[in-house]
Amino acid sequence: MYSVERIIRYERKAQGISQEKLSDGICSASYLSRIETGDVRPSSEILEKLMERLGKQISKYTQFKSETELKVENLKYEARRFYTMGNYLMHERCIEQLQLLEDDEETLFNNQFLRLHQYLLGNKNECSSKKKLEELYDILKLTKTEVRLEHISNELLTQDEVILINNIAIQYKDLGEMDIAINLLIELRHYLEKPNIELEQKRRTYPVVMSNLSKWLSRISRYIECIEVCDKAIEYCIGCDSHTMLVDAYFNKGYALANYGMVEQGLKSMKLAYDISIALKQDEITQIIKQFLKTEYAYAVEI
C-alpha cells in the first residue's frame, strides 16, 4: 500500500500543483518536499490539511500518532456534526473539551479550528458585520497567506477554509454587498464540484453552500439561476442518498418558480418540501412552511 506521503506526491503531480501552492500557509515548500520523499514524518494534522487541499480524505490512508491526537480529531468531528445538526449545546461542549486539550496539541490548525468554532458559537452576539468580517479574515489568514476570494475555484482549500469563506460570504450579505456574497458562493460551488473533490469532502460543506446560494439568488430575483442551483442540489441529494438539504432545495425552487410566474409548479415543489420535512421530523421547519403557504398563497396543507 502507498504511504500517505507518496499519495500526496502522486496527487499533487497528477493535478499539476506546485509544492509552493499546495504548502502555502501549511508548511514550507522545502518541508513538503521532504515529506514527499519520506525524509520527515509530519503530524497527522499537516498531512490532513495537505490531503484536504488535494480534495482527499486522509482517514482512508493514515493513522494518528498519539492518543491525544486521536481525541482531538474525534472532538473536531463531533463539533462539526453537532453544529450541522443545530445541536449548539453539544457543539459548545465539544469546543470546551478541545480547549482543555489545546495545551497538549497546540498547533496552527487547532488554533484555526478553535477560533472558527468560537466565532460560530458567538455569532449571535451584538457585534457589527464589519467586525465579524475582520475576525473571519484574520482566522483565514492563519493558513492562507494570500487571500484571493475572487478566484476561489482556482485555490486549494482545507475543510475549515471552505467554512470560513462561506461565513465571509454571509457577512458580506449582511453588509448589503449581495453581489460579492453571491459571487463568493458561486466560486465555492465551482470549487466543490471539481472532479478531484471526494464525496466525503464535499458532503461536509456543499449542502450549506448550495442552500445559501439558492436563497440569495432568489432574494434578488435571479430566479432562473436559483432554480438551476436547486435542481443541482436535488440531484446531489438523490445521487449520494443525503437528505441534508432536500427540504431547502425543494422549497427554494418552489419559491423561485412561483415568483417567476409558474405558481402551480412552485406550490407543488413547496408542498413536496413540506412533506419531506414531516418525514424527516423537522417539526419547526414543517410549521414554518405550513404558515408561509397559508399566508402567502392561502394554500392549506394537512398532515
C-alpha positions as CSV (number, residue, x, y, z in Angstrom):
1,M,0.0,0.0,0.0
2,Y,1.2,3.5,-0.8
3,S,2.1,5.7,2.2
4,V,0.2,8.9,2.5
5,E,3.3,10.9,1.7
6,R,3.6,9.1,-1.7
7,I,-0.1,9.7,-2.3
8,I,0.4,13.4,-1.7
9,R,3.2,13.5,-4.2
10,Y,1.2,11.4,-6.8
11,E,-2.0,13.5,-6.4
12,R,-0.1,16.8,-6.5
13,K,1.7,15.9,-9.7
14,A,-1.4,14.4,-11.2
15,Q,-3.3,17.7,-10.6
16,G,-0.4,19.8,-11.8
17,I,0.0,21.7,-8.5
18,S,3.3,23.1,-7.4
19,Q,4.8,22.4,-4.0
20,E,4.7,26.1,-3.2
21,K,0.9,26.4,-3.9
22,L,0.0,23.2,-2.0
23,S,2.1,24.0,1.1
24,D,1.1,27.7,1.3
25,G,0.1,28.5,4.9
26,I,0.6,24.9,6.0
27,C,4.3,24.4,5.8
28,S,7.3,25.5,3.7
29,A,7.7,24.1,0.2
30,S,11.0,22.6,1.3
31,Y,9.4,20.8,4.2
32,L,6.7,19.4,1.8
33,S,9.5,18.2,-0.5
34,R,11.0,16.3,2.5
35,I,7.5,14.9,3.3
36,E,7.1,13.6,-0.2
37,T,10.5,11.9,-0.2
38,G,9.9,10.3,3.2
39,D,12.7,12.2,4.9
40,V,10.4,13.6,7.6
41,R,7.2,12.3,9.3
42,P,5.0,15.3,9.9
43,S,2.0,15.4,12.3
44,S,-1.3,13.8,11.1
45,E,-2.8,17.3,11.1
46,I,-0.3,18.6,8.5
47,L,-1.0,15.5,6.3
48,E,-4.7,16.0,6.8
49,K,-4.6,19.6,5.6
50,L,-2.5,18.8,2.6
51,M,-4.8,16.0,1.6
52,E,-7.9,18.2,2.0
53,R,-6.4,20.8,-0.4
54,L,-6.0,17.9,-2.8
55,G,-9.7,17.0,-2.3
56,K,-8.9,13.8,-0.5
57,Q,-9.7,12.3,2.9
58,I,-6.7,11.3,5.0
59,S,-8.7,8.8,7.1
60,K,-8.5,6.3,4.2
61,Y,-4.7,6.3,4.2
62,T,-3.2,7.0,7.7
63,Q,-3.4,6.6,11.4
64,F,-2.9,9.0,14.3
65,K,0.4,9.2,16.0
66,S,-0.9,9.6,19.6
67,E,-4.0,9.1,21.8
68,T,-4.3,12.9,22.3
69,E,-4.2,13.5,18.5
70,L,-7.0,10.9,18.1
71,K,-9.1,12.6,20.8
72,V,-8.6,16.0,19.2
73,E,-9.7,14.7,15.8
74,N,-12.8,12.9,17.3
75,L,-13.8,16.1,19.1
76,K,-13.4,18.1,15.9
77,Y,-15.6,15.6,14.1
78,E,-18.3,15.7,16.8
79,A,-18.1,19.5,16.9
80,R,-18.8,19.8,13.2
81,R,-21.5,17.2,13.4
82,F,-23.4,18.8,16.3
83,Y,-23.1,22.3,14.7
84,T,-24.5,21.0,11.4
85,M,-27.4,19.3,13.3
86,G,-28.2,22.5,15.1
87,N,-27.3,21.0,18.5
88,Y,-25.4,24.0,19.7
89,L,-25.2,22.9,23.4
90,M,-23.3,19.7,22.4
91,H,-21.3,21.8,19.9
92,E,-20.2,24.1,22.7
93,R,-19.3,21.2,25.0
94,C,-17.0,19.7,22.3
95,I,-15.2,23.1,21.9
96,E,-14.8,23.3,25.7
97,Q,-13.2,19.9,25.7
98,L,-10.9,20.8,22.8
99,Q,-9.7,23.9,24.7
100,L,-8.7,21.6,27.6
101,L,-6.6,19.6,25.1
102,E,-5.1,22.6,23.5
103,D,-2.0,22.7,25.7
104,D,-1.1,19.2,24.6
105,E,-1.9,19.6,20.9
106,E,-1.5,23.3,20.3
107,T,-1.0,23.7,16.5
108,L,-1.8,26.3,13.9
109,F,-4.6,24.2,12.7
110,N,-6.1,23.5,16.1
111,N,-5.9,27.3,16.7
112,Q,-7.7,28.0,13.5
113,F,-10.4,25.4,14.2
114,L,-11.0,26.7,17.7
115,R,-11.1,30.3,16.6
116,L,-13.6,29.4,13.8
117,H,-15.9,27.5,16.1
118,Q,-15.7,30.1,18.9
119,Y,-16.7,32.6,16.2
120,L,-19.7,30.3,15.3
121,L,-20.7,30.0,19.0
122,G,-20.6,33.7,19.5
123,N,-22.0,34.7,16.1
124,K,-25.3,35.9,17.6
125,N,-23.5,38.4,19.9
126,E,-24.1,42.1,19.4
127,C,-21.3,42.8,17.1
128,S,-21.2,44.6,13.7
129,S,-21.0,42.6,10.5
130,K,-17.9,44.6,9.6
131,K,-16.1,43.5,12.8
132,K,-17.2,39.9,12.2
133,L,-15.8,40.1,8.7
134,E,-12.4,41.3,10.0
135,E,-12.3,38.4,12.5
136,L,-13.1,35.9,9.8
137,Y,-10.4,37.3,7.5
138,D,-7.9,37.1,10.4
139,I,-8.7,33.4,11.0
140,L,-8.5,32.6,7.3
141,K,-5.1,34.3,7.1
142,L,-3.7,31.8,9.6
143,T,-3.3,29.3,6.7
144,K,-4.0,31.4,3.6
145,T,-1.1,33.9,3.3
146,E,-2.7,35.4,0.2
147,V,-6.5,35.6,0.2
148,R,-7.8,35.9,-3.4
149,L,-11.5,35.4,-2.9
150,E,-12.4,36.5,-6.5
151,H,-10.7,33.3,-7.8
152,I,-11.6,30.7,-5.1
153,S,-12.4,28.0,-7.6
154,N,-8.7,28.0,-8.6
155,E,-7.5,27.8,-5.0
156,L,-6.6,24.8,-2.9
157,L,-8.7,24.8,0.3
158,T,-9.0,22.8,3.5
159,Q,-12.3,22.0,5.1
160,D,-12.1,24.8,7.6
161,E,-11.1,27.3,4.9
162,V,-14.3,26.4,3.0
163,I,-16.4,27.0,6.1
164,L,-14.6,30.3,6.7
165,I,-15.3,31.6,3.2
166,N,-18.9,30.6,3.4
167,N,-19.2,32.7,6.6
168,I,-17.3,35.6,5.0
169,A,-20.0,35.5,2.3
170,I,-22.7,35.6,4.9
171,Q,-21.2,38.8,6.4
172,Y,-20.9,40.4,3.0
173,K,-24.6,39.6,2.6
174,D,-25.4,41.2,5.9
175,L,-23.5,44.3,4.9
176,G,-25.7,44.6,1.8
177,E,-22.9,43.5,-0.5
178,M,-25.1,40.8,-2.1
179,D,-23.1,40.7,-5.4
180,I,-19.9,39.9,-3.6
181,A,-21.6,37.4,-1.3
182,I,-23.2,35.5,-4.2
183,N,-20.0,35.5,-6.3
184,L,-18.1,34.0,-3.4
185,L,-20.6,31.2,-3.1
186,I,-20.6,30.6,-6.9
187,E,-16.8,30.3,-6.7
188,L,-17.1,27.9,-3.7
189,R,-19.7,25.9,-5.6
190,H,-17.4,25.5,-8.6
191,Y,-14.5,24.5,-6.3
192,L,-16.6,21.8,-4.6
193,E,-17.9,20.5,-7.9
194,K,-14.4,19.8,-9.2
195,P,-13.9,16.1,-10.0
196,N,-10.9,15.7,-7.7
197,I,-13.0,16.6,-4.6
198,E,-14.1,13.3,-3.0
199,L,-17.7,12.8,-1.9
200,E,-17.0,12.7,1.8
201,Q,-15.1,16.0,1.5
202,K,-17.9,17.5,-0.5
203,R,-20.7,16.2,1.8
204,R,-19.5,18.4,4.7
205,T,-19.9,21.8,3.1
206,Y,-21.7,21.5,-0.3
207,P,-25.2,21.4,1.2
208,V,-24.9,24.7,3.1
209,V,-23.2,26.5,0.2
210,M,-25.9,25.5,-2.2
211,S,-28.7,26.3,0.3
212,N,-27.4,29.8,0.9
213,L,-26.7,30.4,-2.8
214,S,-30.2,29.5,-3.8
215,K,-31.8,31.6,-1.1
216,W,-29.7,34.7,-2.0
217,L,-30.2,34.3,-5.8
218,S,-34.0,34.2,-5.2
219,R,-33.8,37.2,-2.9
220,I,-32.5,39.4,-5.7
221,S,-34.9,37.9,-8.3
222,R,-32.4,35.8,-10.1
223,Y,-35.0,33.1,-10.3
224,I,-33.7,31.1,-13.2
225,E,-30.2,30.7,-11.6
226,C,-31.9,29.8,-8.3
227,I,-33.9,27.0,-10.0
228,E,-30.7,25.6,-11.6
229,V,-28.9,25.6,-8.3
230,C,-31.8,23.9,-6.6
231,D,-32.0,21.2,-9.3
232,K,-28.3,20.6,-8.9
233,A,-28.8,20.3,-5.1
234,I,-31.7,17.9,-5.5
235,E,-29.6,15.8,-8.0
236,Y,-26.8,15.7,-5.5
237,C,-29.0,14.6,-2.6
238,I,-30.6,11.8,-4.6
239,G,-27.3,10.7,-6.0
240,C,-25.5,10.3,-2.7
241,D,-28.5,9.4,-0.6
242,S,-28.2,12.5,1.5
243,H,-31.3,14.3,2.8
244,T,-29.3,17.3,4.3
245,M,-30.7,19.9,2.0
246,L,-33.6,18.4,0.2
247,V,-36.2,20.5,2.1
248,D,-34.3,23.7,1.4
249,A,-33.8,22.8,-2.3
250,Y,-37.4,21.9,-3.0
251,F,-38.7,24.9,-1.0
252,N,-36.3,27.4,-2.6
253,K,-37.0,26.0,-6.1
254,G,-40.8,26.3,-5.4
255,Y,-40.5,29.9,-4.2
256,A,-38.4,30.9,-7.3
257,L,-40.9,29.1,-9.6
258,A,-43.9,30.9,-8.0
259,N,-42.2,34.3,-8.2
260,Y,-41.2,33.6,-11.8
261,G,-44.9,33.2,-12.7
262,M,-45.1,29.4,-12.5
263,V,-47.2,29.3,-9.4
264,E,-48.7,25.9,-9.8
265,Q,-45.3,24.2,-10.2
266,G,-44.0,26.4,-7.4
267,L,-46.7,25.3,-5.0
268,K,-46.1,21.7,-5.9
269,S,-42.4,21.9,-5.1
270,M,-43.0,23.7,-1.8
271,K,-45.6,21.1,-0.8
272,L,-43.0,18.4,-1.5
273,A,-40.6,20.3,0.8
274,Y,-43.4,20.3,3.4
275,D,-43.9,16.5,3.0
276,I,-40.2,15.8,3.3
277,S,-39.8,17.9,6.4
278,I,-42.6,15.8,8.0
279,A,-40.8,12.6,7.0
280,L,-37.5,13.9,8.5
281,K,-39.3,15.0,11.6
282,Q,-38.2,18.6,11.2
283,D,-41.2,19.9,13.1
284,E,-40.1,23.6,13.3
285,I,-39.4,23.8,9.6
286,T,-42.7,22.0,8.9
287,Q,-44.7,24.7,10.7
288,I,-42.7,27.5,9.0
289,I,-43.5,26.1,5.6
290,K,-47.2,25.5,6.5
291,Q,-47.6,29.1,7.8
292,F,-45.8,30.5,4.7
293,L,-48.1,28.7,2.3
294,K,-51.2,29.7,4.2
295,T,-50.2,33.4,4.5
296,E,-48.7,33.9,1.0
297,Y,-50.9,31.7,-1.1
298,A,-53.9,30.8,1.1
299,Y,-52.8,27.2,0.5
300,A,-53.8,24.8,3.2
301,V,-51.6,21.8,3.8
302,E,-52.6,18.9,6.1
303,I,-50.5,16.3,7.9
